[in-house]
Amino acid sequence: MTILLDTNVFLWILADDERLTPMCRRIYTASGNEFLLNKASIWEIFIKLGTGKLELPTPPESFLRDQLRENGIKLLPIRFAHTAMLPYLPKLHKDPFDRLIIAQALTEKLPVLAADSVFGSYGVENLF
């Protein structure tokens, strides 16, 4: 199964954070699953680094590149169809990065791993 990761869940996976549910851990460690990360999530991470809301153990460029490779996570490009869906989404969520992940999940028919329960309100299958 191909699964789209929310930015926070991606960071929690890298840190083996206690906020990951047992179900999330099982899904992530199960063989045969493929994981995608929205390219805008990388942008979001760099914004959080710049505001001091996030710290990484090594220089972010190499850390993120290495972690994506080591964990077999592929970047999902932002396609025109993803952004074209944004004006049609209900205004249930204000975070632009999460709205883009929701649009990608709906357009690509992908389940997500997201700690935010609002994802389900959009009809997105959330496996968290």
MONOR-V64600 format. One record per helix or strand. SS is the DSSP state (alpha for helix, beta for strand). FROM is the first residue (numbers start at 0). LEN is the number of residues. If there is no record, write none. Layout:
SS	FROM	LEN
SS	FROM	LEN
This chain:
beta	1	4
alpha	6	9
alpha	21	8
beta	33	5
alpha	38	13
alpha	59	11
beta	72	4
alpha	79	9
alpha	95	13
beta	110	3
alpha	117	4
beta	125	1
